[in-house]
């Protein structure tokens, strides 16, 4: 190590490499895994949209309010987590968050 900068780069490399799956997969495989994760979520009944976040360590799902009621939202999250676990190969954990939002509007005259 010849300069202080090389020490900082080596430390940053060591920290980033410690994450689960940081060095095992190529960029193409990473994109395929993100697309597969979103595809699994979008294929479920009652899912309107899904977004993979934090390098695929979290998936946020927007539920269709007409198809999924408050009682079924927990079941949707549990079913999706089980499906991800059985059909995908991933390092670490994936957090599943299902959001159901109902907005109504009226005008007083």
Secondary structure, DSSP 8 states (H G I E B T S, - for coil): --SHHHHHHHHHHHHHHTSTTTTTS-HHHHHHHHHHHHHHHHTSTTEEEEEEEGGGTEEEEEE-TTT--TTTHHHHHHHHHHHHHHH---SS--EEEEE----------
